[in-house]
Amino acid sequence: MFLPLLLLISCNKNEGSYAIEERPGPAGAPMTPPMSAVPTPVQQPDGPMPPPLRDGAHDDIPDLSDAKIVIPEGVKGKWKSVTLMLEDKISHAITEHTVNLGDEWQVPDSKMKVKVDTFLPDLIIQGKVFTSVSNELKNPAIHVTIFENESELFKGWLFSLFPTMHSFQHDRFSITLKDVVPS
């Protein structure tokens, strides 16, 4: 009978907890919360509040617009090119295109160009630095800049393991990182 109450009290104090009033049920039945019970916050989480939204960006993503990219010595020169997947949302055609690091690629039947920049095989963010902790393909990512009619549409990272994370958004095309080619 007191076991549920004991479990509620022993919850981690760093986690938000809720109190629900319990009422006795029929004779011999365990205590149950009333059907109309609504969890009531008891404790606010500790720690700083998340930063405000930046022009509609996710509030959990820090502003890294002035971050720098550091390529470790063990990664430099080890990778030659990447394979990008292009999906035409109108025709539903999906094609693969291999582009050398440092090159620009003209998207077929469009006025879009993709500048393929830095590849990091095991990308991490340390403060305001993008780097790789190893030369193993644990979190492969390519930094690209995408232009249309010479206007910059997107500048950021494409992740092969998480293709929808911070992805390039366009009415007609989807571009994702599929693979990487070693030197």
N, C-alpha and C positions, 0 to 999 in steps of 0.2 A: 504494500500500500504506500509506503514512503519511498520506494525505489525510484519512481519517476521524479519525485521532488528532489531526491538526492542527486540524480543524474543532471537535473536542471541546474542545481547549485554548483556542481563540479565542472560545468562548462568552462572553457578557456575564457578568462576575463578580457582578453584582447579581442575576442570575437564579439560581435553584436549579439545580444540575447533578447529573448522575448518572454514575457510572463503571460500565461493563460490561466484564467481562473478555472479550477477543477471542482466539479460537484460530484457527490456520491451518486452511484447508479443504484439499481435494484439491489436488494440484500445479497451480499456475497459477490457482487460484480465489482470489477476494478473501477477506480475513479476515472471519469472521462471528462473532457472539456465540453462545455455546452455547445450546441450546434451553432449558436449565434456568436461564439467567441471569435474575436478578431485579435490577432497578435498585437500587443502594445509594446513599442520600443522601450527598453529599460535603460540601455546604456548607449551612448553615442560612440562610434569608433574613434580611437586615438589617432593622432598623426595629423599632418597638414592636409588642408583641403586641396582638391585637384585644381590645377590652373584653369582659368576661364577659357571658353572656346575662342579659337583664333580663326576668324572668318569662316566659321562653319566646320573647322577641323575637329577631329576627335579630341576630347578633353584629356585623354590619357596619353597623348603623344606629345613629348616635349618639342619645343621649337628648336630644330637642328639646322635651320637655314644657313647658319654660319659655321657649321661643322666642317671638319677637314677629313680627308681620306688618307690613311696611312697603309701602304702596301708593305708587309714585312718582307725581309730579304728571302725567307724561305718560300715565298709565293711569287716574287718577281720573276718574270720570264718563263714561268712553268705552264702558262695557259695561252693558247693561240687564238681561239675564237669561241663563239657561243652559237647555239642553234636557237633561233627565235621561232615561236609558233605565231602565225598570223591567222586570225579568224575574221573573215568577211561576214559581218552580221546580216547583210542583205542576201548574199548568195549562199551563206552557210558553208562556204568552202574554207577548209583549214589547210594551210601550207606551211612547210618548214623552210627556213632560210638561215644558212650559216654565214655569219658576219665576223670578220677579224676584229680583234680588240683594237680600238682607236679609229676604226673606219666608220663611214656613214653608209647607210643602206637606204635606197629609195624604195618605198612601199609601192608595189605594183598597182597600176591604175589609180593613182592618187597623187596629191601634191604633198605627201608626207615623207619626211626623212627621219631616220633614227640614227643618232650618233651613239655608237657603242663605246663606252668609256672603260671604267675600271671593273674588273672582275675580282671578287673575293670569295674563295671557296668555303670559308667557315666564318661568315660575317658576324661580328658583334659590334655593339656600340658601347664605347667606354667614355662616359661623359659626353663630350662633343667631338669624338673621334670615331670614325668608321674604320674598322680594321678586321683582320682575320686572325684567329687564334691558332690556326693550323692550315696545312695545305690539303687537308682531307675535305671531301664534299659533304660536310655536315649541315651547312646552311648556305648553299650556293646562291649568290646574288650578283647581278650586273647593274652598274650605274649607267643610265641612259638619259639622253635628252632627245625629245621628240618634237619635231617642228612640222608645221603645216603652213604653206605659203610664207615661209621664212619667219613665222611667228612661233615662239616657244609655247608648246601645249603642255609639256610634262617634263619635269626634271626630277629623277628619283631612281629608286631601286626596283628591279623586277626580281622576284624570288622564285626559284624553281619548286621548292617544297611548299610554298604558300602563295600560289599564283594570284589569289584574290586580295592579298594583303597590300594595301596602299597601291592598288593596281592602276594602270593607265586607263582612263575613261574616255571613250569616244563614241559618237553615234554609229559609226560604220565599222570600226576596226577594234579588235582586241589583240594585244601583243603581250605574249608571255615568254618567259625563259624556260626552254625545254631541257637543254643539255649544254655541255661545255666540251671543248676539244683541247686536249693537252698539247704542249709544244713538242 
